[in-house]
Amino acid sequence: MKRLRPLSLLICLFLFVACSSSPAAVSTSPPMPEMATSYPAPPQMLPSAAQAATPYPQPPSTSGFTVQDALGRQVQFSAPPQRIVMAGKALFMLADAVYLFPQARERIVALGNAGQGTGNFISLIDPQYEQKAILAGDAGPEQIAAVQPDLVLLKSYLAESLGRPLETLGIAVVYLDLETPEQYQRDLITLGQIFQAPERAEAINAYYRQNVERVQQAVQGAEKPKVLLLQYSEKDGAVAFNVPPQNWMQTILTELAGGEPLWKQIQLGKGWTQVSLEQIAAWDADKIFVISYFDDVSEVVNQLKQDPQWQALRAVQQGNLYGFPGDLYSWDQPDVRWILGLSWLAARLHPQRFPDYDALQEVRQFYQILYGLDETFVNEKILPTLRGDLP
């Protein structure tokens, strides 16, 4: 038998190793792509307070960017704005949305009156509120320019009267609507771009989407009660009741909550439309909800229940006259709290579909997720302001 020489043995060993190598080890397949950023959690996995309420703003980026505002305008920035001003009337609705982003506390340098009635939520949550310039509700471009802003946030309706003069002065302006659930989704993304916090914007939007979907699923297929939603006002002893336009948040909430808004049967104006008691009686609503922005709505409802004319209404006789709730601000408005109003209204219209509805739990979750406020703060500062038909 012929003996193999050392060199032959080495060649044989090399050939054996090459032939026995695993195919995976020499695969030329392209690498797997990185996973895309996960979409917001499903309803049972609402973003935690830690995720949704970043306690410390990230350092601003120095790169430029462009945002598209509510009017479809492209607004360019060479760097994230650091001196932001909010102006206009009923400013609390805009301010409450802007302060969903923790960066606002540092970058807002001036704002109009952020209160409604006696409430001022921003003054409660912004430790630097006293150092900010407070503008009059009718502040003009000169007053705003005096605080040297690098961005002014305005509602769209102010484009002609205030926005254009500010732009003429070379000041960047971004318009927001924040009047409907759809506009909230869009405008929060714009704010996320301005504050360089797109993940935060998406987490907030997920909270709203999930809660709207939860209500819609619960009321699906239910018979729609006939609803009357009235805004109460009193001036110089004259009491008036008003219904909202078709496209306002109050009408949208009623429909999302599974109700039939009776006021859509009449010709409505662009703002609140006053209606007579005769019209209210003729509608013969199943359930009546009263809104009051400046008077205690619970007291208003109690007074109506004592009025013989109101006692003749079927809804009152059946115990279906309610005061629309709120805390510092009423929950029926296009303020961030509209989502609380939607849940409450749906639970009132369809109590059998919401057997576990807990208003206080919803309030605590709202402030924790959207503003990072702990239970102690909510118990001390928010719960004492609750009004309307709540536990």
C-alpha positions as CSV (number, residue, x, y, z in Angstrom):
1,M,0.0,0.0,0.0
2,K,1.4,3.3,-1.1
3,R,1.9,5.8,1.8
4,L,0.8,9.4,1.3
5,R,3.4,12.0,1.6
6,P,2.9,15.1,4.0
7,L,2.3,17.5,1.1
8,S,-0.5,15.2,-0.3
9,L,-2.1,15.0,3.2
10,L,-2.2,18.8,3.5
11,I,-3.9,19.1,0.0
12,C,-6.4,16.5,0.9
13,L,-7.2,18.2,4.2
14,F,-7.7,21.6,2.4
15,L,-10.1,20.0,-0.1
16,F,-12.1,18.3,2.7
17,V,-12.6,21.5,4.6
18,A,-13.7,23.5,1.5
19,C,-16.2,20.8,0.5
20,S,-17.8,20.5,3.9
21,S,-18.3,24.2,4.7
22,S,-22.0,25.2,5.4
23,P,-23.8,27.0,2.5
24,A,-25.0,29.6,4.9
25,A,-21.5,30.6,5.7
26,V,-20.7,31.6,2.2
27,S,-24.2,33.0,1.2
28,T,-24.2,36.1,-0.9
29,S,-27.8,37.0,0.0
30,P,-28.3,40.8,0.7
31,P,-28.5,41.8,4.4
32,M,-32.0,42.2,5.9
33,P,-33.3,45.8,5.9
34,E,-33.6,47.5,9.3
35,M,-37.0,47.3,10.9
36,A,-39.1,50.5,10.2
37,T,-40.1,52.5,13.3
38,S,-43.1,50.7,14.8
39,Y,-46.5,52.2,14.5
40,P,-48.3,53.5,17.6
41,A,-49.4,50.8,20.0
42,P,-52.9,49.3,19.8
43,P,-55.7,50.6,22.1
44,Q,-54.8,48.1,24.9
45,M,-51.2,49.5,24.8
46,L,-51.7,53.2,25.1
47,P,-48.3,55.0,25.2
48,S,-47.2,55.2,28.8
49,A,-46.8,58.5,30.6
50,A,-43.0,58.1,30.3
51,Q,-43.2,57.7,26.6
52,A,-45.8,60.3,25.9
53,A,-44.6,63.0,28.3
54,T,-40.9,63.4,27.8
55,P,-39.8,65.3,30.9
56,Y,-36.7,66.9,29.4
57,P,-36.7,68.4,25.9
58,Q,-34.0,67.1,23.6
59,P,-31.3,69.6,22.5
60,P,-32.5,71.4,19.4
61,S,-31.2,70.3,16.0
62,T,-29.1,72.9,14.1
63,S,-30.3,71.6,10.7
64,G,-32.9,73.4,8.7
65,F,-36.4,72.1,7.9
66,T,-39.7,72.9,6.3
67,V,-43.2,72.5,7.6
68,Q,-46.6,72.7,5.8
69,D,-49.1,74.6,7.9
70,A,-52.9,74.5,8.0
71,L,-53.2,76.8,5.0
72,G,-50.9,74.6,2.9
73,R,-48.0,77.1,3.1
74,Q,-44.4,75.8,3.1
75,V,-42.6,77.6,6.0
76,Q,-38.8,77.2,6.1
77,F,-36.6,77.3,9.1
78,S,-32.8,77.4,9.2
79,A,-32.9,76.0,12.8
80,P,-35.7,75.1,15.3
81,P,-37.4,78.2,16.6
82,Q,-36.4,79.2,20.1
83,R,-38.6,82.3,20.7
84,I,-42.2,81.3,19.9
85,V,-45.2,83.6,20.4
86,M,-48.9,82.5,20.5
87,A,-51.5,85.2,19.9
88,G,-55.2,85.7,19.3
89,K,-58.5,85.4,21.1
90,A,-59.6,82.2,22.9
91,L,-55.9,81.4,23.1
92,F,-56.3,78.5,25.6
93,M,-57.3,76.1,22.9
94,L,-54.2,76.8,20.9
95,A,-52.0,77.0,24.0
96,D,-53.2,73.7,25.4
97,A,-52.3,71.9,22.2
98,V,-48.9,73.5,22.0
99,Y,-48.1,72.6,25.6
100,L,-48.6,68.9,24.8
101,F,-45.0,69.2,23.8
102,P,-42.7,69.7,26.8
103,Q,-40.4,71.9,24.7
104,A,-43.0,74.6,24.7
105,R,-42.2,75.6,28.3
106,E,-38.7,76.6,27.2
107,R,-39.5,78.1,23.9
108,I,-42.7,80.0,24.4
109,V,-41.7,83.6,25.2
110,A,-45.0,85.4,25.0
111,L,-48.7,84.4,24.7
112,G,-52.1,85.9,25.0
113,N,-54.6,85.2,27.8
114,A,-54.5,81.4,28.2
115,G,-57.6,81.4,30.4
116,Q,-61.3,81.1,30.0
117,G,-63.4,82.5,32.8
118,T,-61.4,81.9,36.0
119,G,-59.3,79.0,34.8
120,N,-55.8,79.1,33.4
121,F,-54.3,75.7,32.8
122,I,-51.0,76.9,31.4
123,S,-50.2,78.9,34.5
124,L,-50.5,75.7,36.5
125,I,-48.2,73.5,34.4
126,D,-45.5,76.0,33.3
127,P,-43.1,76.9,36.0
128,Q,-41.8,79.8,33.9
129,Y,-45.2,81.2,33.2
130,E,-44.6,84.4,35.2
131,Q,-41.5,85.2,33.2
132,K,-43.3,85.2,29.9
133,A,-44.8,88.3,28.3
134,I,-48.6,88.2,28.4
135,L,-50.2,89.8,25.3
136,A,-53.6,91.4,25.0
137,G,-56.2,89.5,23.1
138,D,-56.1,92.1,20.4
139,A,-52.3,92.5,20.3
140,G,-51.2,93.8,17.0
141,P,-48.0,93.1,14.9
142,E,-46.0,95.8,16.7
143,Q,-46.7,94.4,20.2
144,I,-45.8,90.9,19.0
145,A,-42.6,92.1,17.1
146,A,-41.4,93.8,20.3
147,V,-40.7,90.4,21.9
148,Q,-38.5,89.5,18.9
149,P,-40.0,86.1,18.1
150,D,-38.6,83.8,15.5
151,L,-42.0,82.1,15.1
152,V,-45.6,83.2,15.7
153,L,-48.3,80.5,16.0
154,L,-51.8,81.7,15.0
155,K,-55.2,80.2,14.2
156,S,-55.9,80.3,10.5
157,Y,-58.7,82.8,10.8
158,L,-56.1,85.4,11.7
159,A,-54.1,85.1,8.5
160,E,-55.3,88.3,6.9
161,S,-55.7,90.5,10.0
162,L,-52.5,89.6,11.9
163,G,-50.5,87.0,10.0
164,R,-49.8,88.9,6.9
165,P,-48.6,92.1,8.7
166,L,-46.2,89.9,10.8
167,E,-44.8,88.3,7.7
168,T,-44.3,91.7,6.2
169,L,-42.1,92.4,9.2
170,G,-40.1,89.3,8.3
171,I,-41.4,87.2,11.1
172,A,-42.2,83.5,10.4
173,V,-45.9,82.6,10.9
174,V,-47.3,79.0,11.1
175,Y,-51.1,78.6,11.0
176,L,-53.0,75.9,12.8
177,D,-56.7,75.1,12.8
178,L,-57.3,72.5,15.7
179,E,-61.0,72.7,15.2
180,T,-61.9,69.1,14.3
181,P,-60.5,65.6,15.1
182,E,-59.0,65.4,11.7
183,Q,-57.4,68.8,12.0
184,Y,-55.9,67.8,15.3
185,Q,-54.2,64.8,13.7
186,R,-52.7,67.1,11.0
187,D,-51.8,70.1,13.2
188,L,-50.1,68.0,15.9
189,I,-47.8,66.6,13.3
190,T,-46.9,70.2,12.4
191,L,-46.2,71.0,16.0
192,G,-44.0,67.9,16.2
193,Q,-42.0,69.1,13.3
194,I,-41.6,72.6,14.9
195,F,-40.5,71.1,18.2
196,Q,-38.4,68.4,16.5
197,A,-40.4,65.8,18.3
198,P,-42.2,63.7,15.6
199,E,-42.4,60.7,17.9
200,R,-44.1,62.7,20.5
201,A,-46.7,64.0,18.0
202,E,-47.4,60.4,16.9
203,A,-47.9,59.2,20.4
204,I,-50.4,62.0,21.1
205,N,-52.2,61.3,17.8
206,A,-52.3,57.6,18.7
207,Y,-54.0,58.4,22.0
208,Y,-56.7,60.4,20.2
209,R,-57.2,57.9,17.5
210,Q,-57.5,55.0,19.8
211,N,-60.1,56.7,22.0
212,V,-62.2,57.8,19.1
213,E,-62.1,54.3,17.6
214,R,-63.0,52.8,21.0
215,V,-66.2,55.0,21.1
216,Q,-67.1,54.4,17.5
217,Q,-66.8,50.6,18.0
218,A,-68.9,50.7,21.2
219,V,-71.8,52.7,19.6
220,Q,-71.8,50.9,16.3
221,G,-75.3,49.6,15.4
222,A,-77.0,51.3,18.4
223,E,-80.2,53.2,17.9
224,K,-79.4,56.9,17.8
225,P,-81.2,59.0,20.4
226,K,-82.4,62.5,19.3
227,V,-80.0,64.9,20.9
228,L,-80.2,68.7,21.6
229,L,-77.1,70.4,22.7
230,L,-77.6,74.0,23.9
231,Q,-75.1,76.7,24.8
232,Y,-76.5,78.8,27.7
233,S,-75.6,82.5,27.9
234,E,-76.9,85.3,30.1
235,K,-76.3,89.0,29.5
236,D,-77.9,91.8,31.4
237,G,-80.5,89.4,32.7
238,A,-81.4,88.1,29.2
239,V,-81.0,84.3,28.9
240,A,-80.3,82.8,25.5
241,F,-79.9,79.3,24.2
242,N,-77.8,78.6,21.1
243,V,-76.9,75.7,18.8
244,P,-73.6,75.2,17.0
245,P,-73.0,75.0,13.3
246,Q,-72.8,71.7,11.5
247,N,-69.1,71.6,11.2
248,W,-68.2,72.6,14.7
249,M,-66.7,70.2,17.3
250,Q,-70.0,70.1,19.3
251,T,-71.9,68.6,16.3
252,I,-69.1,66.3,15.4
253,L,-68.9,64.9,19.0
254,T,-72.6,64.3,19.1
255,E,-72.4,62.2,15.9
256,L,-69.3,60.4,16.9
257,A,-71.0,59.5,20.2
258,G,-73.9,57.9,18.4
259,G,-76.5,60.7,18.7
260,E,-78.7,62.5,16.2
261,P,-78.1,66.3,16.4
262,L,-81.6,67.8,16.0
263,W,-80.3,71.3,15.2
264,K,-79.0,70.1,11.8
265,Q,-82.7,70.3,10.7
266,I,-82.6,74.1,10.7
267,Q,-80.7,76.8,8.8
268,L,-77.5,77.4,10.8
269,G,-75.1,80.3,10.8
270,K,-71.3,80.3,10.8
271,G,-71.4,80.8,14.6
272,W,-73.8,80.0,17.4
273,T,-77.4,80.2,16.3
274,Q,-80.0,81.4,18.9
275,V,-83.1,79.3,19.2
276,S,-86.4,79.9,21.0
277,L,-87.9,77.8,23.8
278,E,-90.8,77.0,21.3
279,Q,-88.2,75.5,18.9
280,I,-86.6,73.5,21.7
281,A,-90.0,72.1,22.7
282,A,-90.9,71.3,19.1
283,W,-87.7,69.3,18.7
284,D,-88.8,67.0,21.5
285,A,-85.3,65.7,22.2
286,D,-84.6,62.4,23.9
287,K,-81.7,64.0,25.7
288,I,-80.7,67.6,26.2
289,F,-77.2,68.8,27.1
290,V,-76.5,72.3,28.3
291,I,-73.1,74.0,27.9
292,S,-72.1,77.0,29.9
293,Y,-68.7,78.7,29.6
294,F,-69.0,81.4,32.2
295,D,-71.6,80.2,34.7
296,D,-71.6,77.1,36.8
297,V,-73.3,74.6,34.5
298,S,-74.6,72.5,37.4
299,E,-76.4,75.6,38.8
300,V,-77.8,76.4,35.4
301,V,-79.2,73.0,34.9
302,N,-80.7,73.0,38.4
303,Q,-82.4,76.3,37.7
304,L,-83.8,74.9,34.4
305,K,-85.2,71.9,36.2
306,Q,-87.2,74.3,38.5
307,D,-88.6,76.2,35.5
308,P,-92.2,75.2,34.7
309,Q,-91.6,75.6,31.0
310,W,-88.7,73.3,31.0
311,Q,-90.5,70.9,33.3
312,A,-93.0,70.4,30.4
313,L,-90.2,69.0,28.1
314,R,-90.2,65.2,27.8
315,A,-86.4,65.0,28.3
316,V,-86.6,66.9,31.6
317,Q,-89.5,64.7,32.8
318,Q,-87.5,61.6,32.0
319,G,-84.4,62.8,33.8
320,N,-82.4,63.4,30.6
321,L,-81.3,67.0,31.1
322,Y,-77.6,67.2,31.7
323,G,-74.9,69.8,32.3
324,F,-72.0,69.2,29.8
325,P,-69.0,68.6,32.0
326,G,-65.6,70.3,32.2
327,D,-62.7,71.1,34.5
328,L,-60.9,74.3,34.0
329,Y,-62.5,74.4,30.5
330,S,-65.7,72.9,29.2
331,W,-65.1,69.6,27.4
332,D,-67.3,70.3,24.4
333,Q,-64.9,72.8,22.7
334,P,-62.1,72.2,20.1
335,D,-59.7,72.2,23.0
336,V,-57.5,69.2,23.8
337,R,-60.2,68.0,26.3
338,W,-62.7,67.3,23.5
339,I,-61.7,63.6,23.8
340,L,-62.9,63.6,27.4
341,G,-66.2,65.2,26.2
342,L,-66.6,62.5,23.5
343,S,-66.3,59.6,26.0
344,W,-68.6,61.2,28.5
345,L,-71.2,62.1,25.9
346,A,-71.2,58.5,24.4
347,A,-71.6,57.1,27.9
348,R,-74.6,59.3,28.5
349,L,-76.2,58.5,25.2
350,H,-75.5,54.8,25.4
351,P,-75.0,53.8,29.0
352,Q,-75.5,50.2,28.3
353,R,-72.6,50.2,25.8
354,F,-70.3,51.8,28.4
355,P,-71.0,49.8,31.7
356,D,-67.4,50.4,32.9
357,Y,-67.1,54.1,32.1
358,D,-65.2,55.9,34.9
359,A,-65.0,59.7,34.4
360,L,-62.4,60.2,37.1
361,Q,-60.2,57.4,35.7
362,E,-60.4,59.0,32.2
363,V,-59.4,62.3,33.6
364,R,-56.4,60.9,35.4
365,Q,-55.3,59.0,32.3
366,F,-55.7,62.1,30.1
367,Y,-53.5,64.3,32.2
368,Q,-50.9,61.7,32.8
369,I,-50.5,60.6,29.2
370,L,-50.8,64.0,27.5
371,Y,-49.1,66.2,30.1
372,G,-47.1,63.8,32.3
373,L,-49.0,65.1,35.4
374,D,-49.1,62.7,38.3
375,E,-52.1,61.6,40.3
376,T,-51.3,64.0,43.2
377,F,-51.3,67.0,40.8
378,V,-54.5,65.9,39.2
379,N,-56.2,65.3,42.6
380,E,-55.1,68.8,43.9
381,K,-55.4,71.0,40.8
382,I,-57.8,69.4,38.4
383,L,-60.4,67.3,40.2
384,P,-61.6,70.3,42.4
385,T,-62.5,72.2,39.2
386,L,-64.8,69.4,37.8
387,R,-68.3,70.6,37.0
388,G,-71.3,69.3,35.2
389,D,-72.9,65.9,35.4
390,L,-70.0,64.0,36.8
391,P,-69.7,61.7,39.9
